Amino acid sequence: MAKNLVIVESPAKAKTIEKFLGKDFKVESSFGHIADLPSKELGVDVENDFNPKYIVDEDKKALVKKLKALAKKADTIWLASDEDREGEAISWHLAETLDLDRSKTKRIVFNSITKSAIQKAIENPREINYNLVNAQQARRVLDRLVGYELSPVLWKKIKPGLSAGRVQSVSVRLIVERERDIEVFNPEASYKVVAEFKTVNGNVFGAKLGKSFQTKAEAQVFLNKNAGSLFNVASLDKKLAKKSPAAPFTTSTLQQEASRKLYFSVARTMQVAQRLYEAGLITYMRTDSVNLSGEAIGAAKDTIIQNYGEKYSKVRNYKGKS
């Protein structure tokens, strides 16, 4: 029996990590949250400081029994869920539901699934971050208080199956308010003049007049006045332009580029990113940080030099504003 039990969120990630750790480690998956608020009741004690009531679903009870048995036989249990508030809450639920011995339970985090990142995490364990756990609980309780009470109203008044939440509801209000502003807005027309010129060499280029006209008649008068005129180019400036590469993706910029260039929905983008992360091909995709690890920068530099040459390699260090 392996001395170490590592519990991660997804089975795909478990397979990748197990290859790096060797025979002394057994890697199992929790398949996401093993405990949650009940689906058929509010599950939040509003009168008692909004205390949440967590239960283990029927389809997770066999998994919990299996993980408990493995945890009892292991010398050390490593909670290796994602490094965000959901991941932290999963680790906390595992510790509570499996009744893990705190003296032999360690929390590890990593933002890429590579051998060096996993080994570094094992060498630097930490405690469960209860600030993150409480943040997740607050979000979950808010979701339940808003959604559980408001969704049935939508089903009765608009359409069955609709859902409301702490984000959706506010977003809908912002959209409605903006639509009302659009409805009462009185547009003012203006006219721009765009010309196409042919040079003596036969080249064609476009130009736009720097001012607008309030009426179509004014624009027409200007055009008639200049019809048949000869024009000269007063000056021609040529400048070198410098274009820097974009910063590493955050969650939002990843979604924006995937939508703009690949026409992916947010759900599809995150699904693909999750699979790439679990395969160890990208770093963790839920982030607001543009910082890169020294290992990632070094690997990118070596690849660029090897494939394109030294002159195409220029290391940049990006930092967030906060």
Backbone torsions as a table, in degrees:
resi	resn	phi	psi	omega
1	MET	NA	134.6	179.8
2	ALA	-63.4	142.5	-179.0
3	LYS	-75.8	-24.2	-175.3
4	ASN	-118.7	133.3	174.8
5	LEU	-112.3	120.5	177.1
6	VAL	-107.6	127.0	179.6
7	ILE	-114.1	120.2	178.2
8	VAL	-114.9	179.1	-176.6
9	GLU	-82.6	-42.9	-171.6
10	SER	-119.4	147.2	179.6
11	PRO	-64.8	-32.0	178.4
12	ALA	-63.2	-42.3	178.6
13	LYS	-66.3	-37.2	-179.1
14	ALA	-59.6	-43.0	-179.3
15	LYS	-64.0	-41.9	-178.8
16	THR	-65.6	-44.5	-176.7
17	ILE	-68.8	-38.1	-177.2
18	GLU	-61.3	-30.4	178.9
19	LYS	-65.5	-29.4	-176.2
20	PHE	-84.7	-26.3	-166.4
21	LEU	-94.2	-23.2	177.0
22	GLY	90.9	-176.8	-170.0
23	LYS	-70.7	-20.0	-179.4
24	ASP	-78.8	-5.1	-178.4
25	PHE	-120.1	133.0	171.2
26	LYS	-112.5	127.0	-176.7
27	VAL	-108.9	123.6	179.4
28	GLU	-123.0	158.7	180.0
29	SER	-110.0	143.4	175.3
30	SER	-90.3	-6.7	-176.3
31	PHE	53.8	51.5	-179.4
32	GLY	82.9	-148.4	-179.7
33	HIS	-70.1	137.3	174.8
34	ILE	-98.7	-10.4	176.7
35	ALA	-138.6	145.6	-179.2
36	ASP	-157.4	175.1	175.7
37	LEU	-68.1	146.5	-179.7
38	PRO	-63.5	145.7	-176.1
39	SER	-82.0	-20.9	-173.3
40	LYS	-104.4	9.2	174.9
41	GLU	-151.1	167.9	-176.9
42	LEU	-58.9	-44.6	175.9
43	GLY	75.6	11.0	179.0
44	VAL	-129.8	122.8	179.6
45	ASP	-82.9	90.8	-175.8
46	VAL	-61.8	-34.2	-177.9
47	GLU	-77.4	-16.7	-176.0
48	ASN	-118.0	63.5	175.4
49	ASP	57.6	33.9	177.2
50	PHE	54.7	41.0	-177.8
51	ASN	-70.2	123.6	-179.8
52	PRO	-78.4	149.0	177.8
53	LYS	-111.9	110.5	-177.8
54	TYR	-98.4	141.9	176.2
55	ILE	-134.1	160.4	173.3
56	VAL	-98.5	121.0	179.5
57	ASP	-62.8	156.4	-179.9
58	GLU	-57.1	-39.7	-176.6
59	ASP	-74.6	-5.4	178.0
60	LYS	-107.7	-6.3	-174.3
61	LYS	-65.7	-39.7	178.1
62	ALA	-64.5	-39.3	178.7
63	LEU	-65.0	-43.0	179.0
64	VAL	-61.1	-42.6	178.8
65	LYS	-61.3	-42.9	179.7
66	LYS	-64.7	-45.8	-179.1
67	LEU	-65.3	-36.4	177.2
68	LYS	-61.5	-45.0	-178.9
69	ALA	-63.5	-42.9	179.5
70	LEU	-66.8	-38.0	-179.1
71	ALA	-65.3	-37.2	-180.0
72	LYS	-65.4	-32.6	-177.8
73	LYS	-85.2	-17.1	-176.1
74	ALA	-85.7	147.7	175.3
75	ASP	-77.0	-36.1	-179.1
76	THR	-137.6	135.9	175.6
77	ILE	-110.8	127.4	-179.4
78	TRP	-109.2	117.4	177.7
79	LEU	-91.5	110.9	-170.4
80	ALA	-121.3	41.8	176.3
81	SER	-75.6	172.7	-173.3
82	ASP	-60.1	158.5	-178.1
83	GLU	-91.9	62.3	172.6
84	ASP	-146.9	-178.5	-173.2
85	ARG	-67.3	-33.0	176.8
86	GLU	-66.8	-44.0	178.8
87	GLY	-62.7	-39.7	179.1
88	GLU	-65.1	-40.2	178.6
89	ALA	-65.9	-36.9	177.2
90	ILE	-61.9	-44.5	178.1
91	SER	-61.8	-41.3	179.3
92	TRP	-64.5	-44.4	177.8
93	HIS	-62.5	-38.5	177.3
94	LEU	-62.3	-46.4	-179.6
95	ALA	-61.5	-40.6	-178.1
96	GLU	-75.8	-47.8	-174.3
97	THR	-70.3	-39.0	179.4
98	LEU	-83.7	-4.0	-179.3
99	ASP	53.6	52.4	-175.6
100	LEU	-73.3	144.0	176.2
101	ASP	-73.0	117.8	-175.9
102	ARG	-60.7	-30.7	-176.7
103	SER	-69.2	-21.7	179.8
104	LYS	-120.0	19.1	178.3
105	THR	-113.1	129.8	-179.0
106	LYS	-129.6	144.1	178.7
107	ARG	-104.2	126.9	177.7
108	ILE	-126.0	148.6	179.5
109	VAL	-136.7	151.2	177.1
110	PHE	-154.9	151.3	-179.8
111	ASN	-110.1	7.4	170.4
112	SER	-149.4	146.9	-177.4
113	ILE	-99.4	78.0	175.0
114	THR	-125.0	161.7	-177.3
115	LYS	-58.7	-45.5	-178.3
116	SER	-65.7	-39.7	-179.9
117	ALA	-65.7	-39.5	179.2
118	ILE	-67.1	-45.2	-179.7
119	GLN	-64.0	-39.9	177.7
120	LYS	-63.9	-38.3	178.1
121	ALA	-64.2	-41.8	178.6
122	ILE	-62.1	-35.6	-179.4
123	GLU	-76.6	-16.9	-176.5
124	ASN	-130.4	64.3	179.2
125	PRO	-71.9	163.2	176.8
126	ARG	-142.6	179.9	175.7
127	GLU	-86.2	165.9	173.1
128	ILE	-64.8	132.9	-179.8
129	ASN	-85.7	101.6	-174.6
130	TYR	-74.1	-18.3	172.8
131	ASN	-64.9	-42.4	177.1
132	LEU	-67.7	-40.1	178.2
133	VAL	-60.0	-46.5	-179.0
134	ASN	-66.2	-34.4	176.7
135	ALA	-63.5	-42.1	179.0
136	GLN	-66.7	-40.3	179.8
137	GLN	-64.2	-40.4	178.5
138	ALA	-62.7	-43.6	178.1
139	ARG	-61.9	-44.2	-177.7
140	ARG	-65.9	-41.7	179.3
141	VAL	-65.9	-43.1	177.7
142	LEU	-61.0	-43.5	176.8
143	ASP	-55.7	-45.4	-176.6
144	ARG	-69.3	-44.1	-177.8
145	LEU	-63.1	-41.0	-179.8
146	VAL	-77.7	-54.2	-173.9
147	GLY	-66.2	-43.1	-175.5
148	TYR	-67.1	-31.5	-179.4
149	GLU	-87.0	-35.5	-171.9
150	LEU	-89.8	-34.1	-177.1
151	SER	-57.0	-44.8	178.2
152	PRO	-58.6	-30.6	177.2
153	VAL	-66.0	-41.7	177.3
154	LEU	-61.8	-40.8	-179.4
155	TRP	-60.9	-39.2	-178.0
156	LYS	-76.0	-41.5	-170.6
157	LYS	-90.5	-31.0	-172.6
158	ILE	-118.9	-67.3	-174.7
159	LYS	-162.9	135.0	177.1
160	PRO	-62.2	145.4	177.3
161	GLY	92.4	-10.8	177.7
162	LEU	-71.5	151.5	178.2
163	SER	-125.7	152.6	176.4
164	ALA	-127.8	147.1	179.8
165	GLY	-149.6	-178.8	-175.8
166	ARG	-66.4	-25.6	178.5
167	VAL	-95.1	-49.1	-178.0
168	GLN	-56.0	-44.5	-174.6
169	SER	-63.8	-44.0	179.1
170	VAL	-67.1	-40.6	179.7
171	SER	-62.3	-42.1	178.7
172	VAL	-61.7	-40.8	178.9
173	ARG	-62.8	-43.8	178.8
174	LEU	-59.9	-40.9	179.4
175	ILE	-65.7	-43.6	179.9
176	VAL	-62.4	-44.4	-179.6
177	GLU	-63.7	-39.6	178.9
178	ARG	-67.0	-38.9	178.6
179	GLU	-64.4	-38.0	177.5
180	ARG	-65.6	-38.2	175.9
181	ASP	-62.2	-39.9	179.7
182	ILE	-64.6	-40.6	-177.8
183	GLU	-64.1	-34.8	-177.7
184	VAL	-93.9	-1.7	-177.7
185	PHE	-74.0	134.2	177.1
186	ASN	-105.2	104.9	-177.2
187	PRO	-71.2	147.9	175.9
188	GLU	-115.4	122.5	-176.7
189	ALA	-76.6	145.4	171.7
190	SER	-144.8	159.7	-173.8
191	TYR	-125.6	132.1	177.1
192	LYS	-109.8	152.3	178.7
193	VAL	-112.1	122.5	177.4
194	VAL	-118.3	129.0	-177.0
195	ALA	-117.7	155.2	175.0
196	GLU	-121.5	120.8	-175.5
197	PHE	-108.3	146.1	175.4
198	LYS	-115.9	126.4	-178.8
199	THR	-79.8	170.7	178.5
200	VAL	-63.6	-22.3	178.6
201	ASN	-86.1	-2.9	-179.8
202	GLY	92.3	-1.1	177.4
203	ASN	-74.9	148.9	-178.6
204	VAL	-118.9	135.1	174.4
205	PHE	-144.3	156.0	-178.3
206	GLY	-101.8	156.1	177.6
207	ALA	-149.4	152.6	-178.3
208	LYS	-124.7	134.2	177.9
209	LEU	-66.2	139.5	-174.4
210	GLY	-74.4	-6.8	-179.7
211	LYS	-125.6	162.4	178.6
212	SER	-108.6	159.9	176.4
213	PHE	-111.9	141.8	-177.0
214	GLN	-72.5	-31.6	-178.4
215	THR	-128.2	158.5	177.3
216	LYS	-64.1	-35.3	-179.2
217	ALA	-62.0	-41.7	179.1
218	GLU	-62.7	-42.6	179.4
219	ALA	-63.9	-39.8	-179.1
220	GLN	-65.9	-40.8	177.1
221	VAL	-59.5	-44.4	179.7
222	PHE	-61.7	-44.2	-179.0
223	LEU	-64.2	-45.4	-179.6
224	ASN	-61.9	-38.0	-178.4
225	LYS	-64.8	-32.6	-174.9
226	ASN	-101.5	-0.2	-179.7
227	ALA	-61.6	133.7	177.7
228	GLY	80.0	-0.1	-179.8
229	SER	-74.5	155.5	171.8
230	LEU	-98.7	139.7	-176.8
231	PHE	-120.4	145.1	176.8
232	ASN	-116.7	146.5	173.7
233	VAL	-84.1	115.4	-176.1
234	ALA	-71.2	-40.9	-179.8
235	SER	-157.0	156.5	179.0
236	LEU	-135.6	116.4	-179.4
237	ASP	-106.8	131.3	174.5
238	LYS	-114.9	129.5	-178.7
239	LYS	-132.4	146.1	172.9
240	LEU	-78.4	131.5	179.1
241	ALA	-106.0	139.3	178.2
242	LYS	-110.7	124.7	-179.5
243	LYS	-120.5	117.5	179.8
244	SER	-88.7	149.7	177.1
245	PRO	-68.5	156.2	178.0
246	ALA	-68.5	154.5	177.2
247	ALA	-67.5	160.6	175.3
248	PRO	-54.1	150.9	-176.6
249	PHE	-63.6	139.3	159.2
250	THR	-100.5	178.8	180.0
251	THR	-57.7	-47.4	-175.1
252	SER	-69.2	-42.2	-179.6
253	THR	-69.0	-32.4	174.5
254	LEU	-61.0	-47.1	-179.6
255	GLN	-65.0	-39.2	-179.5
256	GLN	-65.1	-46.0	-178.8
257	GLU	-68.0	-38.8	178.7
258	ALA	-64.6	-35.5	177.8
259	SER	-71.6	-43.5	-175.3
260	ARG	-70.3	-41.2	-173.2
261	LYS	-99.5	-31.7	-176.4
262	LEU	-112.3	-5.8	-178.3
263	TYR	59.8	34.1	178.2
264	PHE	-83.2	144.6	168.9
265	SER	-75.0	164.1	177.7
266	VAL	-58.7	-43.7	-178.1
267	ALA	-60.8	-43.4	-178.9
268	ARG	-67.9	-41.1	178.5
269	THR	-58.0	-47.7	-177.0
270	MET	-70.3	-31.4	177.1
271	GLN	-66.2	-45.3	178.3
272	VAL	-65.0	-44.1	179.7
273	ALA	-61.5	-40.5	179.0
274	GLN	-60.0	-43.7	-179.3
275	ARG	-67.6	-38.8	177.0
276	LEU	-64.5	-40.3	179.0
277	TYR	-64.4	-46.0	-178.8
278	GLU	-64.5	-26.3	177.6
279	ALA	-85.2	-1.0	178.0
280	GLY	80.1	19.4	-175.1
281	LEU	-96.8	-21.8	175.0
282	ILE	-135.7	165.0	174.9
283	THR	-79.8	174.9	-174.1
284	TYR	-60.7	131.5	-168.1
285	MET	-90.1	-8.2	178.3
286	ARG	-99.9	92.5	-175.0
287	THR	-157.5	152.0	172.1
288	ASP	-107.2	5.7	-175.8
289	SER	-96.7	142.5	175.2
290	VAL	-106.0	7.1	178.9
291	ASN	-69.8	144.8	176.1
292	LEU	-120.3	147.1	178.3
293	SER	-73.3	155.4	177.4
294	GLY	-59.3	-35.4	179.3
295	GLU	-63.4	-44.4	-179.4
296	ALA	-65.3	-43.0	180.0
297	ILE	-63.3	-42.9	179.3
298	GLY	-63.3	-41.6	-179.9
299	ALA	-66.0	-40.3	179.0
300	ALA	-65.0	-43.0	-179.9
301	LYS	-60.8	-47.0	-179.1
302	ASP	-62.0	-40.1	-179.4
303	THR	-66.3	-43.0	-179.9
304	ILE	-64.0	-45.8	-179.8
305	ILE	-62.5	-43.1	-178.1
306	GLN	-64.4	-38.7	-174.2
307	ASN	-93.5	-29.9	-173.1
308	TYR	-124.7	-19.0	179.7
309	GLY	108.3	161.4	-174.4
310	GLU	-61.1	-35.6	-174.3
311	LYS	-67.3	-17.5	179.6
312	TYR	-93.5	1.4	-178.5
313	SER	-101.6	120.1	174.0
314	LYS	-142.6	111.7	-175.9
315	VAL	-75.3	129.8	175.0
316	ARG	-121.8	139.1	176.3
317	ASN	-110.1	114.2	-178.7
318	TYR	-95.1	142.9	177.7
319	LYS	-133.3	145.5	177.4
320	GLY	-75.3	164.4	-178.6
321	LYS	-73.5	-30.3	-176.9
322	SER	-94.8	NA	NA
